[in-house]
Amino acid sequence: MIFSSESSNLNVPGMTQDETNNLLRPRVAGQTAVIVSRESLQPETTSTPRRSRRRRLLRCLLVGAALYASFLLCLSASRVGLLKGADGSSAASTFRSAMNAVAREANQFQLMRMEFLTGSLNDQDDPRDEVATVEQPKQQIEEKSNSKSSIEEAEEHARSVKMLPANDSKKRRLKCIGWRATGHCTPHGPREPENDKGCYNVIPNSVSGYCEVEDQDTGELYGVMKRYCASLRYDAIFRCSEAPNLVNYQLESVEAAEKALVPGFALPNVVEATTQPRDGIVMVVYPKLIASAYATIRTLRTVLGCQLPIEIWYRETEIRRGTEALAPLLELANTSEAGDISFHKITDHWATGFGAKVFAVYNSFFERILFLDADNGPARDPSYVFESPEFVDTGAVFWPDFWHPGYTIFNIHGQSLLWEVLGTKFVNSFEQESGQLLIDRKRHAAPLELVKFYTFRRPNPFTRLKLAYGDKVLFRLAWMKLQTPFTMIQTPPAIAGKVINGSFCGMTMVQHDPKGGVLFLHRNSNKLTGEVKREIIYHRPQAIKNVREKLLKEGIDHVPDQQAVDEEIARLSSTPAPTLEPPELDGLPDPAMWTHLLSFNTTSHRGFYKFSPTEPPHSSPIGNVATVSES
């Protein structure tokens, strides 16, 4: 409906032309009728119309709007019916477009009515205020309509995006399209297109959605790296540009493992012809662990009577920085009580940190190995575990960590991105602690080949996205990926420690054998140093004071010279500083670490098993300690 300033004719649905002319006929005494231009919205000066006429005018406008909207609705519905008969697949889209057109026409008619009333009732106001008043709701209506339309389009597009199957074995040439945000903290929630991002934008770790990628060969669209709000750690950095490589990562891992399944393949230093497998203990050392390794070997040989041969692996560059670091172990190896101890260099420059353990296990000269962290002291001779039914049955025995999906500091739970990257299903169990590993290398060449791939392949998603910490879970994950049986010790770790200031402080992880007996004491919170912990004393102030007093006694009043001060510092340093703790009865330099053992009640629900790292008291000479909330 259009009002024209050049014509006094007005077409109002439901009224005759005579009634319309009478309604808007020119006034007497030189007054003219109110005729509003939609383009300018400049109201002309008019007198106040009578109340009855204005009421009739409003009724006519409302009736006309209703009739016009009904007409458009019927017309659109008939068009939809025709289109549906020709092409049923486009009926819903056509009907939605028609309804949007009806809504726009109705909104436009409403705005025109508001303009007319504004010009009639507020003829003394500033015309610019009237324009702003009318345009504001118009913009809000348009924005709301556009927002609704974009969400509908995003939902329709999402239905065309396939979710890549978890066990898809086809290697694809994928191209990143972008991040597709969803609601309700699930990748399967409603689309939120306003939160979409490009391939190179960092995706916040508290949002849900998926990366949309395109198969460059087929043009198919896939949703990958499906994320819940808790899929990544708070400090992980993730971009969808990494998605194509992450999708192919699991395929590359399978290819690496399949190499070990080829007939004739064997791990390094495995002799296939031997009838009796050679068992032994494997360790990795670096300068700070020399004292711990020395104590563990002495315990095995002299206290427990274990005669298993021992391999000690080390990086030459690390030992070179710690001058004479290996000397205590070399001297121990030359004693009659040492038994069979051999030393081996780690030659792979990538095998640093946690990678050194994987290198040693992969390249050991034993067929069946018990790997021990150097700070992991057995509580009994571990030789019998090689003959345990669990090891004979599966050939691999692993031990649980403190953490589980209900209480984890490594973000390993059912919604972790870890499982999609690996291409394996979530298993609700304790995480693995790799301070001890019992593996038959001859039987498990393929899983160990996969562990090697997980450790040394670059870029490494485990470290890049903080999916896991070090090597601790790689062994379990490799066995799970290949669906290879293994044994996980069922007894949760206990904690050994001492009471400090009335509170129990755990400093050692206690691991058990398959029957639940205490087997290993892993000092992962407080390492042995071989040195007495003493107070830190700064001798210079005391040396200056002593020299000054000596000079004054001799009648000399001047500042002490540097040589005299240095000599006094050397004299004071020759006297050991007070120890932080009373000397131990055994005469050993390190303080006693185990006076109490706290075990978890195996009849309790796993959800109560919670281990909390805490800072030690300021007066305590130990490192990080731990407490357990339930036992």
LUMFI-72143 format. One record per residue (C-alpha): x, y, z. Coordinates in steps of 0.05 Angstrom, whole numbers, plus 32768, in hexadecimal, padded with zeros to 4 digits. Example, Ala and Ser with C-alpha at 12.3 -4.5 7.8 and 13.67 -1.06 7.14 Angstrom:
BEGIN
80F67FA6809C/81117FEB808F/
end
This chain:
BEGIN
800080008000/801E80437FEB/800B808A7FFD/801D80BE7FCA/802681097FD6/800F81177F8F/7FCC80F47F93/7F9480F67FC5/7F7B80B27FB0/7F85807C7FE5/7F7580337FDB/7F638012801C/7F4B7FC9801A/7F047FC38034/7EEF800B8023/7ED0802A7FE6/7EF180647FC2/7EBA80947FDB/7EC580808023/7F108088801A/7F0780CD7FFA/7ED880E38032/7F0A80C98065/7F4480F28049/7F1E812A8027/7F3F8170802B/7F2B819B8066/7F0A81DE8061/7F2A82208074/7F678213804A/7F7D81D48070/7F9581998047/7F93814F8054/7FCE812A8072/7FF48106803B/803480E38052/806F80D48024/809380938038/80D480AC801A/80DA80ED803F/80AE80E1807C/80A4812D8080/8060813880A1/80378174808C/801481A080BE/7FCD818680CA/7F96819280FB/7F82815C812C/7F4F812D810A/7F128118812E/7F1780DC815B/7EE380B28136/7F0380BC80F3/7F4880A8810D/7F2A8069812C/7F0A805680EA/7F4C806380C6/7F73803680F5/7F407FFF80EE/7F44800480A2/7F8F800080A3/7F907FC380CF/7F5B7F9F80A5/7F817FB08066/7FC27F958083/7FA17F548097/7F817F4A8053/7FC17F59802F/7FEA7F298059/7FB57EF28050/7FB77EFC8005/80037EF48003/80017EB78030/7FCE7E948004/7FF57EA67FC5/80367E8A7FE3/80147E4B7FFB/7FF87E3D7FB6/803C7E467F97/805A7E167FCA/80267DE27FB7/80377DE87F6E/80817DE27F7B/80787DA77FA9/80567D817F72/80917D8E7F43/80CB7D897F73/80BD7D707FB9/81057D797FD0/81017DC57FCA/80BC7DCE7FE9/80D57DDE802F/81077E108015/80D37E327FE9/80A07E368020/80D47E55804F/80E67E89801A/809C7E99800F/80907EA18059/80CC7ED0805E/80AF7EF98025/806B7EFD8049/808E7F138089/80B57F498065/80767F648043/80507F648085/808B7F8780A8/808D7FBB8070/80427FC88076/80487FCF80C1/8080800280B8/8056802A8087/801D802B80B8/804B804380EF/8065807A80C1/801F809280B2/800B809480FC/804C80B6810F/804080ED80DB/7FF880F680F3/800480F8813E/804981178145/804781508113/806F817C8142/80AA814C814A/80EC814F8126/80E6812580E5/812B810780F1/811480EA8134/80D980CA8110/810780AA80DD/8134808E8114/80F88074813B/80DD804F80FF/8120803680E4/813680178127/81007FE1812B/81077FD680E1/81527FC680E9/81437F998125/81107F7280FC/813F7F6B80C2/81797F5480EF/814E7F218112/81347F0780CF/817B7F0280B3/81957EDF80F2/815D7EAC80EF/816A7EA180A5/81B57E9680B0/81A87E6280E6/81787E3D80B9/81AA7E3E8081/81E17E2680B0/81B67DED80C8/81A47DD98081/81ED7DDA806D/82017DB180AB/81D27D7A8093/81FC7D748054/823D7D6B807C/824E7D23808B/82707D0C80CB/82AE7CE580B8/82A97C9E80D2/82D77C8D810C/82F47C5080E8/82FA7C7080A4/83377C508082/83397C7B8044/83707CAE8041/83537CEF8026/836D7D31800C/83477D5F803A/83437DAB8038/832C7DD48074/82ED7DFD806A/82E57E1A80B0/82CC7E1280F7/82827E058100/82697E188145/82317DF38168/820A7DFE81A8/81FC7DD681E7/82467DC481EF/82407D8B81BD/82567D868174/82107D6A8166/81ED7DA78182/81C97DDE815B/81F47E07812D/820D7E4C8143/82267E6B8102/82367EAD8124/826F7E898149/828D7E67810B/82D77E7480FF/83097E6D80C7/833D7E3680C0/83757E5D80E0/834F7E7B811A/835D7E5F815F/831F7E3B8178/830F7E4981C2/83137E0C81EE/82CF7E16820E/82A57E1181CF/82877DD781A7/82857DCA815D/82AC7DA88126/82DC7DB780ED/82BD7DB480A8/82EC7D978073/82E47D87802A/82FC7D498006/83227D687FCB/83177D2A7FA0/82CC7D207FAB/82B57D647FC3/82927D457FFF/828F7D6D8040/82A07D4D8082/829D7D6280CB/82DC7D4E80F0/82FF7D5D8132/82BB7D5F8154/82C37D858195/829C7D8A81D5/82A87DC58204/82D87D99822D/82FC7D7581F3/833E7D9A81FD/83667DB48238/835E7DFE8248/83A57E0D822F/83A27DE781ED/83A37E0E81AC/83797DF28173/836A7E09812C/83427DE780F6/837C7DEE80C6/839A7DB180EC/835C7D8680E0/83717D66809D/83B27D4D80BB/83917D3580FA/835E7D0C80D2/83967CE980AC/83C07CE080EC/83997CA28101/83A17C8480BC/83EC7C9080BE/83EF7C6F8102/83CD7C3080E8/83FD7C2E80AD/84387C3280DE/841C7BF88107/840E7BCE80C9/84587BCE80B8/84647BA580F7/84307B7280E1/84567B5F80A2/84737B1880A8/84BB7B1A80BD/84B87B5E80E0/84DA7B618124/84EC7B998153/85367BAB815A/85617B798181/852A7B448184/85467AFF8172/850E7AD48155/85357A93815A/853B7A9381A6/85117A5F81CA/85197A7E820F/85077AC98210/85387AF68234/85197B1E826C/85367B5D8289/852C7BA282A9/85337BE1827F/85427C27829B/85507C6C827F/857C7C9C82A6/85927CE582A3/85BD7D0C82D5/85857D1C8307/85707CD3830A/85B47CB48316/85A97CB18361/85647C928359/857D7C5E8327/85B77C4C8356/85867C428390/85577C188365/858E7BEA834C/85AC7BE28391/85677BD083AC/855C7B9D8375/859F7B7C837E/85B07B7F83C8/856D7B8583EB/853D7B5E83BE/856F7B2E839E/85557B3A8358/85857B1F8323/85617B3782E4/85917B5882B3/858B7BA482AF/85927BD38273/85A27C1C8281/85937C4B8247/85AC7C948244/85B57CCF8215/85FF7CDE820E/85F37D298208/85CE7D2A824B/86037D02826F/863B7D2C8251/861C7D6B8270/861C7D4882B4/86667D3A82BB/86747CF482D7/86297CEA82DF/862C7CA082CE/86677C9382FB/863F7C788337/86197C488309/86587C3182E5/867A7C238327/863C7BFC833F/863B7BD382FE/86837BBD830B/86747BA08350/86687B57835B/86227B628376/860C7B8A8338/85FD7B4F830B/85F07B5C82C1/85EB7BA782B4/85F67BC5826F/85F77C0D8256/85D97C248213/85D87C6781EF/85987C8681D4/85AC7C9A818E/856B7CB98173/856E7D05817B/85217D078180/85227CD781BB/85247D0C81F2/84FB7D128231/84C37CDF8231/84DA7CC681ED/85187CA8820C/84EC7C73822F/84CA7C6081EE/850D7C5A81CB/85297C2D8202/84EC7BFF8202/84EB7BFB81B5/85367BEC81AF/85427BC181ED/856C7B8281E7/853A7B5C8212/84FE7B3881F4/84D47B418233/84E07B80825A/84CD7B9F829C/84D87BE98291/84E37C1182D1/84EB7C5B82DA/852D7C6782FE/85087C83833A/84DA7C47833F/84F17C188376/84D57BD1837A/84BB7BBB83BD/84C97B7183AC/84EF7B4A8378/84C67B578338/84E07B1A8313/849F7AF38321/84747B2282F7/84917B0482B7/846F7AC282CA/842D7AE082E2/83EF7AC582BF/83DC7B0C82A9/841E7B168284/841F7AD08267/83D87ADB824D/83DF7B20822D/84297B2F8229/841E7B768242/840F7B908288/84027BDA8297/83F67C0082D7/83C07C3482E7/83CD7C7D82F6/83AC7CA9832B/837E7CC782F6/833E7CAE82D7/83087CCE82AA/82E17CE782E6/831F7D0A8303/83567D1B82D2/838A7D5282CA/839A7D3C8283/83547D458266/834D7CFC8253/83027CEC8256/82C97CD88229/82C47D1B8205/830F7D2581F9/83267D3381B2/835A7CFE81BE/832C7CC581A8/831C7CE38164/83657CF38156/83787CAB8167/833C7C8D8143/83297C61817F/82EF7C5D81AF/82F17C7981F5/82FF7C47822C/82E87C598272/83237C44829D/835D7C5D82C6/83937C81829E/83D67C5E8298/84157C6B82C1/84537C56829C/84867C5582D5/84857C0A82CA/84757BE2828C/84757B978281/84777B868237/84877B4A820B/84A97B6F81D1/84A77B3381A3/845B7B2A81AA/844B7B7481A6/84757B8F816E/84397BB3814D/84227BDA818A/84697BEF819A/84717C068152/84337C30815C/844E7C4C819E/848C7C618178/84607C848144/84387CA8817A/84787CBF819B/84A47CD68162/84757CEA812A/84777D35811C/844D7D5E8125/84367D3A8164/83ED7D468174/83F57D2B81BB/84237D6481CD/84097D97819A/83C17D9381B5/83D47D7B81FB/83AB7D3C81F1/83D77D13821F/84147D1C824B/84567CFC8237/84597CB1822B/842B7C9E8265/83EE7C8B823B/840E7C7B81F8/84187C318207/83D07C26821C/83B57C4E81E1/83DF7C2781AF/83C67BE581C9/837E7BFF81C8/83857C1A8181/839B7BD58168/83697BB28195/83A27B8981B2/83957B6981F7/83BB7B828234/83B47B7E827F/83A77BBC82A9/83B57BB282F3/83727BB98317/838C7BD4835A/838E7C208359/83D07C41836D/83DC7C4E83B7/84067C8683D4/84427C808403/845B7CBC8429/84657CDB846D/84407D08849E/84577D50849D/84397D8384CD/84017D5384DD/83ED7D468495/83FC7D0A8469/84257D1D842C/842C7CE983F6/846D7CE983D0/846D7CA583AF/843D7C808381/84337C388397/84237C058361/840C7BBD836B/84147B79834B/83DA7B54832A/83C57B37836E/83C37B7B8390/84057B7783B6/84337BB383BA/84697BAD8384/84857BF18370/84937C328395/84987C698361/84B87CA8837E/84997CD6834A/848F7D11837A/84D07D1083A1/850F7CF9837E/854D7CDE83A0/85897D0B839A/85C07CE783C2/85CC7D2983E6/85B77D41842A/85867D7B8426/85A47DB4844D/85927DFC845C/85AB7E2F842A/85DC7E5D844D/85FB7E9C842F/86417EA0844D/86577EE48433/86347F108467/864E7EE484A0/86947EE38482/86977F2F847D/867F7F3584C5/86B37F0384DE/86EC7F2584B9/86D67F6984D2/86D47F52851A/87197F338513/87357F7584F8/87167F9E8530/87357F708564/87787F808544/87697FCA8547/875F7FD184FC/87217FF884E8/87177FF2849D/86EE7FCA846B/87067F818464/872A7F718423/870C7F4083F2/87427F0A83FC/87347F068447/86E97F01843B/86F27EC98407/871E7EA28437/86EA7EA8846E/86B37E91843D/86DC7E53842C/86E47E448476/869A7E4B8484/86877E208447/86B17DE68461/867F7DDE8499/863F7DBB8480/85FF7DE38488/85C97DC884B6/859C7D938497/85547DA28489/853F7D6184AC/855F7D3884E3/85907D0484C9/85717CC284B9/85827C8484E2/85997C5E84A5/85CE7C938497/85B87C9E8450/85B77CE68436/856E7CE8841D/85387CEF8452/85077CB6845E/84CC7CBA842E/849D7C838443/84807C7F8488/84367C768474/84127C55843A/83CC7C6B8425/83A57C3A83FB/83637C4183D7/83297C1783EF/831C7BEA83B3/82D37BE283C7/82C67C2D83BF/82AD7C4D837F/82E47C668351/82C67CAC8352/82E07CB48399/83277CA78383/83457CED837F/838E7D018383/83A07D4A838D/83E67D658381/83F67D9B83B4/84317DC783C7/84597DB08403/845E7DDA8442/84947E10843F/84BB7DED8475/84BB7DAB8450/84FA7D968429/84D37D6B83F9/84B87D7A83B4/846F7D75839E/84447D4983CA/83FF7D2D83C5/83C07D2083EC/83877CF083E1/83407D0583EF/83227CC083F9/83407C7E840F/
end
